[in-house]
Amino acid sequence: MPRRNPLILSIFVSMLTSFHAYALESDASEEIIIQSNSAEFDRKAGTAIYIGDVVLDQGTLKITADRITLYSNEQKKLTKAVAIGEPAHLQQQMENEKGLTKARGKTITYRTLDKEITLLDDAILEQEGHVFTGETIVYNMLNENVSAKGGTQTELDPSGEKKPTRVKMIIQPESTETNEAAQPSPKESSTDKGSAS
């Protein structure tokens, strides 16, 4: 049986995770506020480029990057935002007080109509203590699907040998405080037995 070369294989994980929160729907109706050192606009192409310490805010959604390019359709509706940085950062409040979803990567592409975020190059996605890392991460806010890929590029391990970059997932366990509280302590059990006799 031929042996596969691990250097040319990418590691792919696609799963419905325990991210049970959606982004705030109210954010979509909020105005977009952008601050930057400079800006370029092309009405015909429907693009706006913001350069230098860029901060984009829309409700609870916040993106910070060295450069952000916005793309609009013929109806002048924002369809995509591409943020580039070292790294670029994105965060947004989730529904039902679930806290913030935080993401970062050297390139962040946010497709507003599909509610899909793509993180490229040293990508990290965090929510409710769960952490995904990989070269590429795609997170769909509508169906809560997360796909992560390791890179085909290689890194050196301590022995000096090359190895492919890998996907890493950290999933926090559910709290056991409720279960522990429901179980009587040994002292309580022996006391109950004595009173019953």
Backbone hydrogen bonds, N-H to C=O, Kabsch-Sander energy under -0.5 kcal/mol:
donor,donor_aa,acceptor,acceptor_aa,energy
8,I,5,N,-1.4
9,L,6,P,-0.5
12,F,10,S,-0.6
13,V,148,A,-2.4
15,M,146,V,-1.7
17,T,15,M,-0.8
17,T,144,E,-0.9
20,H,18,S,-1.3
24,L,93,Q,-1.6
27,D,24,L,-1.1
28,A,25,E,-1.1
29,S,26,S,-0.9
30,E,27,D,-1.5
33,I,31,E,-0.5
33,I,57,D,-2.9
35,Q,55,V,-2.3
37,N,51,I,-1.0
37,N,52,G,-1.5
38,S,51,I,-1.8
40,E,49,I,-2.5
42,D,47,T,-2.7
46,G,42,D,-1.5
47,T,42,D,-1.9
48,A,70,L,-1.8
49,I,40,E,-3.2
50,Y,48,A,-0.5
50,Y,68,I,-3.0
51,I,38,S,-2.6
52,G,66,D,-3.2
54,V,65,A,-2.2
55,V,35,Q,-2.3
56,L,63,I,-3.1
57,D,33,I,-2.8
58,Q,61,L,-2.4
61,L,58,Q,-2.2
62,K,91,Q,-2.6
63,I,56,L,-2.5
64,T,89,H,-2.2
65,A,54,V,-2.0
66,D,84,I,-1.7
67,R,84,I,-1.8
68,I,50,Y,-2.4
69,T,82,V,-2.6
70,L,48,A,-2.9
71,Y,80,K,-2.8
72,S,46,G,-2.7
73,N,77,K,-2.1
76,K,73,N,-2.1
79,T,71,Y,-3.1
80,K,71,Y,-1.5
81,A,110,Y,-2.0
82,V,69,T,-2.6
83,A,81,A,-0.5
83,A,108,I,-3.2
84,I,67,R,-2.9
85,G,106,K,-1.9
86,E,87,P,-1.0
88,A,85,G,-0.6
88,A,105,G,-2.9
89,H,64,T,-2.7
90,L,103,A,-2.8
91,Q,62,K,-2.2
92,Q,101,T,-1.8
94,M,99,G,-2.6
95,E,22,Y,-3.6
97,E,94,M,-0.5
98,K,95,E,-1.1
101,T,92,Q,-2.8
102,K,100,L,-0.5
102,K,126,E,-2.5
103,A,90,L,-3.0
104,R,124,I,-2.2
105,G,88,A,-1.7
106,K,120,L,-1.1
106,K,121,D,-1.8
107,T,120,L,-1.6
108,I,83,A,-2.8
109,T,118,T,-2.6
110,Y,81,A,-3.1
110,Y,108,I,-0.5
111,R,109,T,-0.6
111,R,116,E,-3.0
112,T,79,T,-1.1
112,T,110,Y,-0.9
113,L,79,T,-0.7
115,K,111,R,-1.2
116,E,111,R,-1.7
117,I,139,Y,-2.9
118,T,109,T,-2.7
119,L,137,I,-3.4
120,L,107,T,-2.6
121,D,135,E,-2.8
123,A,134,G,-2.1
124,I,104,R,-2.4
125,L,132,F,-2.4
126,E,102,K,-3.1
127,Q,130,H,-2.2
128,E,100,L,-0.5
130,H,127,Q,-2.4
131,V,170,I,-2.5
132,F,125,L,-2.7
133,T,168,K,-2.6
134,G,123,A,-1.9
135,E,149,K,-1.6
136,T,149,K,-1.8
137,I,119,L,-2.3
138,V,147,S,-3.0
139,Y,117,I,-3.0
140,N,145,N,-2.5
141,M,115,K,-2.9
141,M,139,Y,-0.6
144,E,140,N,-1.1
145,N,140,N,-0.6
146,V,15,M,-1.5
147,S,138,V,-2.6
148,A,13,V,-2.5
149,K,136,T,-2.9
150,G,11,I,-2.3
155,E,163,K,-2.7
157,D,161,E,-2.7
160,G,157,D,-2.6
163,K,155,E,-2.4
165,T,153,Q,-1.5
168,K,133,T,-2.3
170,I,131,V,-2.8
171,I,169,M,-0.5
172,Q,170,I,-0.6
180,E,176,T,-2.4
181,A,177,E,-2.1
182,A,178,T,-1.4
183,Q,179,N,-0.9
183,Q,180,E,-0.5
189,S,185,S,-2.0
190,S,186,P,-2.1
191,T,187,K,-2.1
192,D,188,E,-2.2
193,K,189,S,-1.9
194,G,190,S,-1.9
195,S,191,T,-2.0
196,A,192,D,-1.4
197,S,193,K,-1.3
